[in-house]
C-alpha cells in the first residue's frame, strides 16, 4: 500500500513538473505598443533623409537624375539586394570545402559501468564483474571528412547563387533605366508648369472676372443672351482646361521630390534650360530590335535563369549517383582505464540509394518540360519587347508631330491674342473677347509645353525600351556634382540630330597602358607597378601594355622641416594623345620614409581615384563608339 502511495506521489509530481515546464515554454503573441511604433517611425524617418546634400539652388535635369541615383530608396534597395546576392554567392563557395569538425565533451555517471560475460552454449559466467571506464572522463576529437557527392552538389549550388547575383544586377539596371525615364518626364513637365505658373494665375483671375462680368451683361441685356452664353461656355472650357493642365504639370514637381527622396514641404525650383532639339524618329527598326533583344535586362535575366535551370538539372542528377565519402580523425579520451588514450582512425564509404533510380525517368521528363517552359517564356518576353519597341518608335514619331502641331497652334493663338489686344475697343464684348483669346493663348502655351514634355517622355521610353545603360554602374564613389557632370555628358550625347546610342554592355572600356614617372629606384618602381596592376585586375580594369590608353602616375616630392609632402599626379590621354583627365592625391610622409611607405601611398592614391579613372575610360569608350 505504501508503495502504491509512493508511486502515485512520484507520478503526480512528475505530471506537475511537466505541466510547469510546458507552461514556461509557451509564448503569447504581443501586439506592438504605440511607443514602439512611434520609435520605429522616428528612426526610419531620420534614416530616410540622412546624409543628403540639401537643395539650395535650381536643379537641372542632370542633377535630378544624379540625386535620384544617389538618394532614391527603390534604387538603394536594389543595390542592397545585389550586394546581398553577391555575399550569398561568396558564402556558397565555402560549401565546396571539406568538413573539419572539432568536438570536446565530458561524461559522468552515478555508478561504475561494466559487466560480465556469459557462455552462449552453457550460460555459465566466465568473468567476474569488471569495468574499463572511469565514472567521469572527457573526450576530444578532430575529424576531417569529404563527400564527393556533396562537393558536386555544392559546386552547382554555388554557380546558381552566382547567377542569382547577376539576376539582381539586371534588376538594378532596370531600376536605373526607369529612374532616368521618370526623371526626364517629371522634369520637363515641372519646367513647363514653372514657366507658365505666373502667367496662368494672372489670366485665371482675369478670366474669372470676365466670366462674372459676362453674366452681369447678360442679366442687364447689354449683350444678347445667346452671345453671352456662347462666350461663357468658351470661357468656362478654357478655364477648365487651364486648371487641368496646371494641376497635371504641377504634380510633376511632387514626383521630382519623391524621386530625389526630398523631405515633404521642400520647395523645388527647376533650373531654366533651353529646349534641346529632339532627334528624329529612327527608321532602322530591325537594327533596334536586335539591340533591344541583346540588352533588355528582362531578357538578360532569362539568360541567367537558363543557366540556373541547367545547373539544377545537373545537381538533381548528382543526387541519384552513388555517394563516396572519406574521413579521418584524431581522438583522445581522458579515461584512465583505457590502454590507448589517443588514437587516429580513417575510413571510406560508398552509399547508393537504388530507389532513386526509379525517379530517373520522371526527373528527365520534368527537366525537359522545364527547358521548354523557359524557352516559351523567353519567346513570349522577346515578342513583348519587340512590340514595345515598335510602339515606342511610333509613339515617339506621333509625339513629334503633335509637338510641331502644338507649336504652330501656340503661335497662332499668340498672334490672335496680340491682334485682339491691339484692336480692342471700349465695348464690353470686345474686352471679353480679348480676355478669352489671351486665355486661349496661355492654354496653347500649356499644350505646347505638355507636347514637348510628352515628346521627351516618348524619347525616354524609346531609349529605355532598347535597354541601354545611361551610365556605367561605377558611380558609387562620385559625389553629386561629379555624378551630375557624368549624367550631363550622357544627355548631351543622346540628344543629337540622329538617334545615335552607344551600349556600355557591348562597348567595354579600353585597356590601360600603365606608366610610372618620378620614381628613381627601379626596383621600387617595378614593385609599385606590379601592385597597381593587381589592384586594377581586382577591380575589372583591363591592362593592355601595347594598345591601351596611356595612364601616367607621377610622383612629386617636396621636403619640409620634419616631414615630406608628396603628390601623386594621375593623367590619362586617348590613343590620339589628347588629354582626357587629370587629378592628384596629396599625402604627408615622415622624412626618409621606407620604400613600403611610398608604395602604400600609391595604393591609397589609386584606390581613392579609381572611380574617376573608370569614368575616364568609359568616356573614352563612348567617344570611340561615335
PADO-496820 format. One record per residue (C-alpha): residue in three letters; x, y, z; residue number from 0. Coordinates in Angstrom, 2 decimals, m for minus. Layout:
REM residues N
   code      east     north        up   pos
    Ala         X         Y         Z   NUM
...
//
This chain:
REM residues 626
   code      east     north        up   pos
    Unk      0.00      0.00      0.00     0
    Unk      2.84      2.31      0.87     1
    Unk      4.46      1.52     m2.47     2
    Unk      1.28      2.45     m4.35     3
    Unk      1.08      5.77     m2.48     4
    Unk      4.75      6.41     m3.19     5
    Unk      4.35      5.60     m6.88     6
    Unk      1.24      7.80     m7.08     7
    Unk      3.12     10.69     m5.46     8
    Unk      6.00     10.33     m7.89     9
    Unk      3.67     10.25    m10.89    10
    Unk      1.75     13.27     m9.63    11
    Unk      4.94     15.23     m9.00    12
    Unk      6.21     14.32    m12.46    13
    Unk      2.96     15.48    m14.05    14
    Unk      3.08     18.80    m12.19    15
    Unk      6.68     19.39    m13.26    16
    Unk      5.84     18.57    m16.90    17
    Unk      2.88     20.98    m16.86    18
    Unk      5.03     23.74    m15.36    19
    Unk      7.74     23.19    m17.98    20
    Unk      5.20     23.32    m20.81    21
    Unk      3.68     26.50    m19.40    22
    Unk      7.11     28.07    m19.11    23
    Unk      7.90     27.27    m22.76    24
    Unk      4.65     28.73    m24.16    25
    Unk      4.76     32.09    m25.97    26
    Unk      1.85     34.52    m26.14    27
    Unk      1.72     36.90    m29.15    28
    Unk      2.01     40.55    m28.13    29
    Unk      0.99     43.50    m30.28    30
    Unk      3.50     46.28    m30.84    31
    Unk      2.95     49.12    m28.42    32
    Unk      2.31     52.67    m29.55    33
    Unk      5.69     53.76    m28.22    34
    Unk      7.44     51.02    m30.22    35
    Unk      5.66     52.08    m33.41    36
    Unk      6.48     55.74    m32.82    37
    Unk     10.11     54.88    m32.18    38
    Unk     10.23     52.88    m35.40    39
    Unk      8.65     55.73    m37.38    40
    Unk     11.09     58.23    m35.91    41
    Unk     14.14     56.08    m36.62    42
    Unk     13.04     55.26    m40.18    43
    Unk     12.24     58.91    m40.95    44
    Unk     15.66     60.03    m39.78    45
    Unk     17.38     57.39    m41.91    46
    Unk     15.31     58.25    m45.00    47
    Unk     16.93     61.67    m45.35    48
    Unk     20.30     61.02    m43.71    49
    Unk     23.48     62.45    m45.29    50
    Unk     21.66     64.10    m48.19    51
    Unk     23.04     67.21    m49.84    52
    Unk     20.46     69.98    m49.34    53
    Unk     18.82     71.64    m52.33    54
    Unk     19.58     75.36    m52.20    55
    Unk     19.56     76.19    m55.92    56
    Unk     17.50     75.42    m59.03    57
    Unk     18.04     71.82    m60.13    58
    Unk     18.83     70.78    m63.68    59
    Unk     17.70     67.56    m65.33    60
    Unk     21.19     66.11    m64.88    61
    Unk     21.13     66.89    m61.16    62
    Unk     17.64     65.43    m60.78    63
    Unk     18.91     62.18    m62.28    64
    Unk     22.09     62.27    m60.18    65
    Unk     20.15     62.82    m56.95    66
    Unk     17.71     60.05    m57.89    67
    Unk     20.58     57.63    m58.46    68
    Unk     22.17     58.62    m55.17    69
    Unk     19.19     59.00    m52.83    70
    Unk     16.21     57.14    m54.32    71
    Unk     15.12     54.43    m51.88    72
    Unk     14.00     51.96    m54.56    73
    Unk     17.46     52.09    m56.12    74
    Unk     19.10     51.77    m52.70    75
    Unk     17.01     48.65    m52.09    76
    Unk     18.03     47.06    m55.41    77
    Unk     21.66     47.92    m54.69    78
    Unk     21.45     46.22    m51.31    79
    Unk     19.72     43.18    m52.81    80
    Unk     22.54     42.92    m55.34    81
    Unk     25.16     43.17    m52.60    82
    Unk     23.30     40.54    m50.57    83
    Unk     23.20     38.19    m53.57    84
    Unk     26.94     38.69    m54.04    85
    Unk     27.55     37.88    m50.39    86
    Unk     25.45     34.73    m50.64    87
    Unk     27.37     33.72    m53.75    88
    Unk     30.66     34.09    m51.89    89
    Unk     29.27     32.17    m48.92    90
    Unk     28.05     29.33    m51.16    91
    Unk     31.60     28.68    m52.40    92
    Unk     32.62     27.62    m48.87    93
    Unk     30.18     24.70    m49.03    94
    Unk     32.55     23.06    m51.52    95
    Unk     35.29     22.76    m48.90    96
    Unk     35.77     19.50    m46.95    97
    Unk     34.38     19.38    m43.43    98
    Unk     36.72     19.85    m40.49    99
    Unk     34.93     19.19    m37.21   100
    Unk     36.39     19.69    m33.76   101
    Unk     34.46     18.42    m30.72   102
    Unk     35.03     18.21    m26.99   103
    Unk     32.83     16.74    m24.28   104
    Unk     32.61     15.43    m20.77   105
    Unk     30.82     12.34    m19.46   106
    Unk     29.95     11.28    m15.94   107
    Unk     27.68      8.68    m14.31   108
    Unk     26.44      7.82    m10.81   109
    Unk     27.98      4.33    m10.70   110
    Unk     30.53      2.21    m12.49   111
    Unk     29.85      0.79    m15.90   112
    Unk     30.92     m2.74    m16.71   113
    Unk     29.55     m6.24    m16.84   114
    Unk     30.20     m9.95    m17.05   115
    Unk     30.32    m12.39    m19.92   116
    Unk     28.12    m15.48    m20.18   117
    Unk     28.76    m18.57    m22.23   118
    Unk     26.45    m18.83    m25.23   119
    Unk     26.05    m22.62    m25.06   120
    Unk     26.05    m23.38    m21.34   121
    Unk     25.13    m19.97    m19.93   122
    Unk     27.90    m20.12    m17.29   123
    Unk     29.52    m16.76    m16.27   124
    Unk     33.15    m16.74    m17.28   125
    Unk     34.32    m13.44    m15.68   126
    Unk     33.69    m11.53    m12.52   127
    Unk     32.11     m8.05    m12.97   128
    Unk     34.68     m5.57    m14.26   129
    Unk     34.83     m2.12    m15.87   130
    Unk     37.18     m0.36    m18.30   131
    Unk     35.73      3.12    m17.93   132
    Unk     36.07      5.83    m15.29   133
    Unk     32.92      7.27    m13.83   134
    Unk     33.93     10.68    m15.20   135
    Unk     36.16     11.42    m18.17   136
    Unk     36.46     13.87    m21.09   137
    Unk     36.52     13.27    m24.86   138
    Unk     38.06     15.35    m27.63   139
    Unk     38.33     14.68    m31.36   140
    Unk     39.15     16.42    m34.63   141
    Unk     37.60     14.91    m37.75   142
    Unk     38.29     15.67    m41.41   143
    Unk     35.68     14.37    m43.87   144
    Unk     34.94     14.85    m47.54   145
    Unk     31.96     13.66    m49.53   146
    Unk     32.45     13.69    m53.31   147
    Unk     28.72     13.89    m53.98   148
    Unk     28.28     16.83    m51.58   149
    Unk     31.15     18.61    m53.29   150
    Unk     29.47     18.29    m56.69   151
    Unk     26.10     19.47    m55.37   152
    Unk     27.75     22.41    m53.57   153
    Unk     29.61     23.34    m56.76   154
    Unk     26.43     23.68    m58.80   155
    Unk     24.67     25.41    m55.93   156
    Unk     27.47     28.00    m55.84   157
    Unk     27.13     28.52    m59.60   158
    Unk     23.40     29.05    m59.19   159
    Unk     23.94     31.60    m56.45   160
    Unk     26.45     33.44    m58.64   161
    Unk     23.84     33.65    m61.38   162
    Unk     21.32     34.92    m58.81   163
    Unk     23.73     37.81    m58.21   164
    Unk     23.78     38.55    m61.94   165
    Unk     19.97     38.50    m61.97   166
    Unk     19.96     41.00    m59.10   167
    Unk     22.32     43.20    m61.12   168
    Unk     19.96     43.14    m64.11   169
    Unk     17.08     44.18    m61.88   170
    Unk     19.21     47.00    m60.53   171
    Unk     19.94     48.06    m64.12   172
    Unk     16.22     48.16    m64.81   173
    Unk     15.63     50.42    m61.81   174
    Unk     18.32     52.83    m63.07   175
    Unk     16.74     52.93    m66.53   176
    Unk     13.27     53.56    m65.11   177
    Unk     14.59     56.25    m62.78   178
    Unk     16.10     58.21    m65.64   179
    Unk     12.98     57.82    m67.75   180
    Unk     10.76     59.06    m64.90   181
    Unk     13.16     61.92    m64.11   182
    Unk     13.06     63.11    m67.73   183
    Unk      9.27     63.01    m67.68   184
    Unk      8.83     64.82    m64.36   185
    Unk     11.50     67.45    m65.09   186
    Unk     10.07     68.72    m68.37   187
    Unk      6.51     68.73    m67.07   188
    Unk      7.61     70.60    m63.96   189
    Unk      9.60     73.10    m66.01   190
    Unk      6.58     73.77    m68.21   191
    Unk      4.41     74.41    m65.16   192
    Unk      7.02     76.69    m63.65   193
    Unk      7.34     78.78    m66.82   194
    Unk      3.60     79.38    m67.13   195
    Unk      2.54     79.47    m63.50   196
    Unk      2.60     83.25    m63.01   197
    Unk      1.04     83.88    m66.41   198
    Unk     m1.66     81.32    m65.69   199
    Unk     m2.57     82.76    m62.31   200
    Unk     m2.99     86.21    m63.85   201
    Unk     m5.13     85.04    m66.75   202
    Unk     m7.26     82.84    m64.48   203
    Unk     m8.07     85.84    m62.30   204
    Unk     m8.94     87.89    m65.36   205
    Unk    m10.94     85.03    m66.87   206
    Unk    m12.98     84.56    m63.69   207
    Unk    m13.61     88.29    m63.59   208
    Unk    m14.63     88.27    m67.24   209
    Unk    m16.98     85.38    m66.56   210
    Unk    m18.67     87.36    m63.77   211
    Unk    m18.96     90.46    m65.97   212
    Unk    m20.45     88.48    m68.85   213
    Unk    m23.14     87.13    m66.52   214
    Unk    m23.92     90.65    m65.36   215
    Unk    m24.03     91.83    m69.00   216
    Unk    m26.43     89.01    m69.79   217
    Unk    m28.74     89.99    m66.95   218
    Unk    m28.59     93.68    m67.91   219
    Unk    m29.20     92.85    m71.60   220
    Unk    m26.02     94.68    m72.62   221
    Unk    m25.27     91.81    m74.98   222
    Unk    m27.63     89.22    m76.35   223
    Unk    m28.25     86.15    m74.15   224
    Unk    m27.06     83.75    m76.86   225
    Unk    m23.85     85.70    m77.36   226
    Unk    m23.26     85.82    m73.60   227
    Unk    m23.90     82.10    m73.15   228
    Unk    m21.58     81.17    m76.05   229
    Unk    m18.91     83.38    m74.61   230
    Unk    m19.38     81.91    m71.10   231
    Unk    m19.24     78.38    m72.49   232
    Unk    m15.97     79.07    m74.30   233
    Unk    m14.52     80.83    m71.26   234
    Unk    m15.51     78.05    m68.86   235
    Unk    m13.95     75.44    m71.16   236
    Unk    m10.74     77.45    m71.32   237
    Unk    m10.61     77.89    m67.53   238
    Unk    m11.29     74.18    m67.03   239
    Unk     m8.51     73.20    m69.42   240
    Unk     m6.12     75.65    m67.79   241
    Unk     m6.83     74.25    m64.33   242
    Unk     m6.45     70.70    m65.57   243
    Unk     m3.17     71.42    m67.33   244
    Unk     m1.83     73.36    m64.38   245
    Unk     m2.63     70.51    m62.00   246
    Unk     m1.09     67.90    m64.30   247
    Unk      2.12     69.83    m64.66   248
    Unk      2.37     70.85    m61.01   249
    Unk      2.03     67.24    m59.91   250
    Unk      5.34     66.68    m61.67   251
    Unk      7.05     68.82    m59.03   252
    Unk      5.86     66.42    m56.34   253
    Unk      7.10     63.49    m58.41   254
    Unk     10.53     65.13    m58.61   255
    Unk     10.61     65.42    m54.82   256
    Unk      9.68     61.76    m54.39   257
    Unk     12.28     60.59    m56.91   258
    Unk     15.07     62.57    m55.22   259
    Unk     13.85     61.47    m51.77   260
    Unk     13.34     65.06    m50.66   261
    Unk     11.60     65.88    m47.40   262
    Unk      7.93     66.80    m47.83   263
    Unk      7.40     70.54    m47.98   264
    Unk     10.73     71.29    m49.62   265
    Unk     10.30     73.85    m52.40   266
    Unk     11.96     72.61    m55.59   267
    Unk     12.79     75.14    m58.28   268
    Unk     13.63     73.71    m61.67   269
    Unk     16.55     75.32    m63.49   270
    Unk     15.70     77.11    m66.72   271
    Unk     17.21     75.49    m69.77   272
    Unk     16.83     75.73    m73.49   273
    Unk     14.73     73.07    m75.12   274
    Unk     17.02     70.51    m76.67   275
    Unk     16.30     69.63    m80.27   276
    Unk     14.64     66.25    m80.30   277
    Unk     16.24     63.70    m82.63   278
    Unk     14.05     62.34    m85.43   279
    Unk     12.29     59.01    m85.08   280
    Unk     14.53     56.08    m86.06   281
    Unk     13.79     54.13    m89.20   282
    Unk     16.06     51.05    m88.95   283
    Unk     13.71     49.01    m86.78   284
    Unk     15.46     45.70    m87.42   285
    Unk     18.68     47.09    m86.00   286
    Unk     16.84     48.45    m82.96   287
    Unk     15.07     45.13    m82.41   288
    Unk     18.41     43.34    m82.39   289
    Unk     19.82     45.80    m79.85   290
    Unk     16.75     45.52    m77.64   291
    Unk     16.85     41.72    m77.63   292
    Unk     20.54     41.83    m76.74   293
    Unk     20.36     44.42    m74.00   294
    Unk     17.00     44.41    m72.24   295
    Unk     17.52     43.49    m68.56   296
    Unk     14.48     41.22    m68.57   297
    Unk     15.89     39.07    m71.38   298
    Unk     19.39     39.03    m69.92   299
    Unk     17.80     37.88    m66.67   300
    Unk     16.27     34.99    m68.61   301
    Unk     19.76     34.04    m69.84   302
    Unk     20.91     33.63    m66.25   303
    Unk     17.74     31.74    m65.33   304
    Unk     18.56     29.32    m68.14   305
    Unk     21.95     28.69    m66.55   306
    Unk     20.28     28.09    m63.20   307
    Unk     17.90     25.58    m64.77   308
    Unk     20.81     23.73    m66.38   309
    Unk     22.75     23.59    m63.10   310
    Unk     19.63     22.46    m61.26   311
    Unk     19.29     19.52    m63.67   312
    Unk     22.92     18.53    m63.08   313
    Unk     22.50     18.90    m59.32   314
    Unk     19.45     16.66    m59.28   315
    Unk     21.27     14.07    m61.38   316
    Unk     24.17     14.04    m58.91   317
    Unk     21.77     13.20    m56.10   318
    Unk     20.97      9.93    m57.89   319
    Unk     24.62      8.86    m58.23   320
    Unk     26.48      6.88    m55.55   321
    Unk     27.95      8.88    m52.72   322
    Unk     31.64      8.44    m51.92   323
    Unk     32.96      9.83    m48.66   324
    Unk     36.32      9.77    m46.88   325
    Unk     37.05     10.66    m43.29   326
    Unk     39.99     10.71    m40.94   327
    Unk     40.14     11.87    m37.33   328
    Unk     42.25     12.19    m34.22   329
    Unk     40.63     11.01    m30.97   330
    Unk     41.57     11.47    m27.32   331
    Unk     39.94     10.26    m24.08   332
    Unk     40.97     11.01    m20.51   333
    Unk     39.65      7.59    m19.38   334
    Unk     42.50      6.23    m17.20   335
    Unk     41.40      2.61    m17.71   336
    Unk     41.97      2.71    m21.45   337
    Unk     45.16      1.15    m22.78   338
    Unk     45.48      3.78    m25.57   339
    Unk     44.09      7.15    m24.64   340
    Unk     44.76      8.73    m28.06   341
    Unk     44.39      7.21    m31.49   342
    Unk     43.87      8.02    m35.15   343
    Unk     41.25      6.47    m37.38   344
    Unk     40.31      6.71    m41.05   345
    Unk     37.67      5.24    m43.26   346
    Unk     35.86      5.38    m46.54   347
    Unk     32.28      4.72    m47.54   348
    Unk     30.26      4.23    m50.71   349
    Unk     26.48      4.53    m50.49   350
    Unk     23.83      4.42    m53.17   351
    Unk     20.11      4.81    m52.76   352
    Unk     18.96      2.46    m55.52   353
    Unk     15.34      3.52    m55.09   354
    Unk     16.30      6.91    m56.54   355
    Unk     16.83      5.22    m59.90   356
    Unk     13.08      4.77    m60.15   357
    Unk     12.70      8.56    m60.24   358
    Unk     15.14      9.00    m63.16   359
    Unk     12.53      8.91    m65.99   360
    Unk     10.30     11.37    m64.12   361
    Unk     13.29     13.61    m63.41   362
    Unk     14.30     13.59    m67.08   363
    Unk     10.76     14.39    m68.21   364
    Unk     10.45     17.24    m65.68   365
    Unk     13.76     18.74    m66.75   366
    Unk     12.77     18.66    m70.42   367
    Unk      9.47     20.32    m69.56   368
    Unk     11.27     23.00    m67.56   369
    Unk     13.57     23.76    m70.51   370
    Unk     10.59     24.07    m72.85   371
    Unk      8.76     26.30    m70.36   372
    Unk     11.78     28.59    m70.04   373
    Unk     12.13     28.76    m73.82   374
    Unk      8.45     29.61    m74.28   375
    Unk      8.69     32.31    m71.61   376
    Unk     11.74     33.83    m73.35   377
    Unk      9.95     33.84    m76.70   378
    Unk      6.88     35.49    m75.18   379
    Unk      9.07     38.08    m73.49   380
    Unk     11.01     38.69    m76.71   381
    Unk      7.79     39.28    m78.58   382
    Unk      6.66     41.70    m75.88   383
    Unk      9.98     43.58    m76.17   384
    Unk      9.68     43.83    m79.95   385
    Unk      6.10     45.06    m79.62   386
    Unk      7.12     47.64    m77.02   387
    Unk      9.89     48.85    m79.29   388
    Unk      7.68     49.27    m82.33   389
    Unk      5.00     51.00    m80.26   390
    Unk      7.70     53.20    m78.69   391
    Unk      9.03     54.27    m82.10   392
    Unk      5.52     55.01    m83.36   393
    Unk      4.59     56.87    m80.17   394
    Unk      7.73     58.97    m80.43   395
    Unk      7.01     59.79    m84.09   396
    Unk      3.44     60.82    m83.23   397
    Unk      4.54     62.95    m80.27   398
    Unk      6.99     64.78    m82.54   399
    Unk      4.15     65.55    m84.93   400
    Unk      1.91     66.57    m82.04   401
    Unk      4.63     68.89    m80.72   402
    Unk      5.04     70.53    m84.12   403
    Unk      1.27     70.99    m84.38   404
    Unk      1.08     72.38    m80.82   405
    Unk      3.90     74.80    m81.58   406
    Unk      2.10     76.04    m84.68   407
    Unk     m1.16     76.30    m82.77   408
    Unk      0.55     78.21    m79.97   409
    Unk      1.95     80.71    m82.45   410
    Unk     m1.49     81.20    m83.98   411
    Unk     m3.08     81.73    m80.55   412
    Unk     m0.37     84.23    m79.61   413
    Unk     m0.84     86.21    m82.83   414
    Unk     m4.61     86.18    m82.35   415
    Unk     m4.26     87.42    m78.75   416
    Unk     m1.93     90.20    m79.86   417
    Unk     m4.32     91.17    m82.67   418
    Unk     m7.34     91.26    m80.36   419
    Unk     m5.40     93.32    m77.80   420
    Unk     m4.40     95.83    m80.47   421
    Unk     m7.91     96.10    m81.94   422
    Unk     m9.82     96.13    m78.67   423
    Unk    m12.49     98.81    m78.18   424
    Unk    m14.30    100.09    m75.17   425
    Unk    m17.23     97.78    m75.83   426
    Unk    m17.80     95.03    m73.27   427
    Unk    m17.98     92.25    m75.85   428
    Unk    m14.66     93.39    m77.32   429
    Unk    m12.97     93.44    m73.90   430
    Unk    m14.33     89.99    m73.03   431
    Unk    m13.11     88.62    m76.36   432
    Unk     m9.60     89.93    m75.61   433
    Unk     m9.55     88.07    m72.30   434
    Unk    m10.86     84.91    m73.95   435
    Unk     m8.21     84.96    m76.66   436
    Unk     m5.48     85.64    m74.10   437
    Unk     m6.67     82.70    m72.02   438
    Unk     m6.67     80.61    m75.17   439
    Unk     m3.09     81.74    m75.85   440
    Unk     m1.95     80.66    m72.37   441
    Unk     m3.71     77.33    m72.88   442
    Unk     m1.88     76.97    m76.17   443
    Unk      1.42     77.55    m74.37   444
    Unk      0.47     74.88    m71.87   445
    Unk     m0.39     72.48    m74.64   446
    Unk      2.91     73.20    m76.33   447
    Unk      4.83     72.63    m73.06   448
    Unk      2.87     69.45    m72.47   449
    Unk      3.50     68.26    m76.03   450
    Unk      7.24     68.87    m75.67   451
    Unk      7.24     67.03    m72.34   452
    Unk      5.35     64.15    m73.97   453
    Unk      7.94     64.04    m76.74   454
    Unk     10.73     63.89    m74.15   455
    Unk      8.83     61.18    m72.30   456
    Unk      8.39     59.18    m75.51   457
    Unk     12.08     59.59    m76.30   458
    Unk     12.95     58.37    m72.80   459
    Unk     10.66     55.37    m73.19   460
    Unk     12.22     54.53    m76.54   461
    Unk     15.68     54.79    m75.02   462
    Unk     14.54     52.63    m72.11   463
    Unk     12.89     50.08    m74.41   464
    Unk     16.24     49.48    m76.12   465
    Unk     17.79     48.52    m72.77   466
    Unk     20.69     50.97    m72.96   467
    Unk     22.61     51.76    m69.79   468
    Unk     22.78     55.56    m69.49   469
    Unk     26.00     55.49    m67.47   470
    Unk     28.18     52.71    m66.08   471
    Unk     27.35     51.38    m62.62   472
    Unk     30.63     52.59    m61.11   473
    Unk     29.28     55.86    m59.74   474
    Unk     29.25     54.88    m56.06   475
    Unk     32.41     56.91    m55.49   476
    Unk     31.02     60.03    m57.20   477
    Unk     29.54     62.90    m55.23   478
    Unk     26.51     64.78    m56.53   479
    Unk     28.48     67.36    m58.62   480
    Unk     30.64     64.67    m60.23   481
    Unk     27.68     62.43    m60.96   482
    Unk     25.75     65.39    m62.35   483
    Unk     28.56     66.10    m64.82   484
    Unk     28.59     62.48    m65.97   485
    Unk     24.83     62.47    m66.47   486
    Unk     25.02     65.77    m68.34   487
    Unk     27.56     64.32    m70.77   488
    Unk     25.24     61.37    m71.34   489
    Unk     22.25     63.64    m72.01   490
    Unk     24.22     65.72    m74.48   491
    Unk     25.41     62.62    m76.35   492
    Unk     21.87     61.20    m76.59   493
    Unk     20.21     64.41    m77.82   494
    Unk     21.88     64.60    m81.22   495
    Unk     20.39     65.04    m84.66   496
    Unk     20.13     61.29    m85.06   497
    Unk     19.32     58.59    m82.55   498
    Unk     22.94     57.54    m82.01   499
    Unk     23.18     55.49    m78.87   500
    Unk     26.16     53.53    m77.59   501
    Unk     25.79     50.43    m75.47   502
    Unk     28.08     50.18    m72.48   503
    Unk     27.23     46.49    m72.19   504
    Unk     28.77     45.69    m75.55   505
    Unk     31.22     48.55    m75.65   506
    Unk     33.68     47.78    m72.84   507
    Unk     36.12     50.32    m71.53   508
    Unk     39.51     50.32    m73.25   509
    Unk     42.56     48.73    m71.70   510
    Unk     45.16     50.72    m69.77   511
    Unk     48.81     51.18    m70.64   512
    Unk     50.19     51.93    m67.17   513
    Unk     53.18     54.28    m66.90   514
    Unk     55.08     55.33    m63.78   515
    Unk     57.14     58.53    m63.54   516
    Unk     59.13     60.30    m60.83   517
    Unk     60.31     57.08    m59.13   518
    Unk     64.11     56.94    m59.21   519
    Unk     64.51     53.50    m57.62   520
    Unk     64.00     50.97    m60.42   521
    Unk     63.25     48.07    m58.07   522
    Unk     60.67     50.09    m56.14   523
    Unk     59.12     51.19    m59.45   524
    Unk     58.71     47.59    m60.56   525
    Unk     57.04     46.67    m57.25   526
    Unk     54.73     49.69    m57.44   527
    Unk     53.69     48.90    m60.98   528
    Unk     53.04     45.27    m60.09   529
    Unk     50.86     46.25    m57.13   530
    Unk     48.80     48.70    m59.20   531
    Unk     48.30     46.08    m61.89   532
    Unk     46.96     43.66    m59.26   533
    Unk     44.66     46.40    m57.94   534
    Unk     43.32     47.02    m61.46   535
    Unk     42.70     43.32    m62.05   536
    Unk     40.68     43.04    m58.82   537
    Unk     38.54     45.99    m59.92   538
    Unk     37.91     44.81    m63.52   539
    Unk     40.20     47.36    m65.17   540
    Unk     41.77     45.76    m68.25   541
    Unk     45.53     46.09    m68.76   542
    Unk     46.83     46.39    m72.31   543
    Unk     50.51     47.45    m72.44   544
    Unk     50.54     47.51    m76.26   545
    Unk     47.25     49.10    m77.33   546
    Unk     45.80     50.54    m74.10   547
    Unk     45.21     54.22    m73.41   548
    Unk     48.18     55.78    m71.53   549
    Unk     47.60     56.31    m67.81   550
    Unk     50.54     58.05    m66.17   551
    Unk     51.18     58.12    m62.41   552
    Unk     53.81     60.74    m61.49   553
    Unk     55.43     61.09    m58.06   554
    Unk     56.31     64.60    m56.87   555
    Unk     58.21     65.21    m53.62   556
    Unk     58.53     68.33    m51.53   557
    Unk     60.77     68.28    m48.44   558
    Unk     59.67     70.29    m45.42   559
    Unk     61.00     70.54    m41.86   560
    Unk     60.29     67.28    m40.08   561
    Unk     58.21     65.77    m42.91   562
    Unk     57.96     65.15    m46.63   563
    Unk     54.97     66.16    m48.73   564
    Unk     54.26     64.06    m51.82   565
    Unk     51.76     64.33    m54.66   566
    Unk     50.69     61.55    m56.98   567
    Unk     49.60     63.14    m60.25   568
    Unk     47.30     61.00    m62.43   569
    Unk     46.64     61.84    m66.07   570
    Unk     45.11     59.94    m68.97   571
    Unk     45.09     60.56    m72.72   572
    Unk     43.34     58.85    m75.59   573
    Unk     45.20     56.99    m78.31   574
    Unk     45.50     60.24    m80.27   575
    Unk     47.37     61.89    m77.40   576
    Unk     44.56     64.23    m76.38   577
    Unk     44.25     64.78    m72.61   578
    Unk     41.07     63.27    m71.16   579
    Unk     41.56     63.56    m67.42   580
    Unk     43.85     64.89    m64.71   581
    Unk     43.77     64.63    m60.92   582
    Unk     46.12     64.30    m57.96   583
    Unk     46.38     62.78    m54.49   584
    Unk     48.36     64.52    m51.73   585
    Unk     49.94     62.82    m48.73   586
    Unk     52.44     63.57    m45.96   587
    Unk     55.24     61.15    m45.02   588
    Unk     57.95     61.17    m42.37   589
    Unk     61.43     62.18    m43.59   590
    Unk     63.47     59.42    m45.21   591
    Unk     60.47     57.11    m45.33   592
    Unk     60.89     53.48    m46.29   593
    Unk     60.06     52.22    m49.75   594
    Unk     56.99     50.40    m48.39   595
    Unk     55.57     53.76    m47.25   596
    Unk     55.75     55.18    m50.77   597
    Unk     54.15     52.03    m52.14   598
    Unk     51.32     52.28    m49.63   599
    Unk     50.74     55.93    m50.54   600
    Unk     50.43     54.98    m54.23   601
    Unk     47.93     52.23    m53.46   602
    Unk     45.89     54.69    m51.38   603
    Unk     46.05     57.27    m54.17   604
    Unk     44.90     54.93    m56.93   605
    Unk     42.20     53.36    m54.72   606
    Unk     40.71     56.76    m53.88   607
    Unk     40.72     57.86    m57.53   608
    Unk     39.68     54.52    m59.04   609
    Unk     36.05     55.56    m59.74   610
    Unk     37.33     58.67    m61.54   611
    Unk     39.78     56.59    m63.60   612
    Unk     36.92     54.27    m64.60   613
    Unk     34.86     57.31    m65.62   614
    Unk     37.69     58.47    m67.90   615
    Unk     37.91     55.05    m69.52   616
    Unk     34.14     54.85    m70.08   617
    Unk     34.06     58.35    m71.58   618
    Unk     36.87     57.39    m73.97   619
    Unk     34.95     54.24    m74.93   620
    Unk     31.80     56.23    m75.73   621
    Unk     33.75     58.73    m77.83   622
    Unk     35.42     55.91    m79.77   623
    Unk     31.99     54.37    m80.41   624
    Unk     30.76     57.59    m82.00   625
//
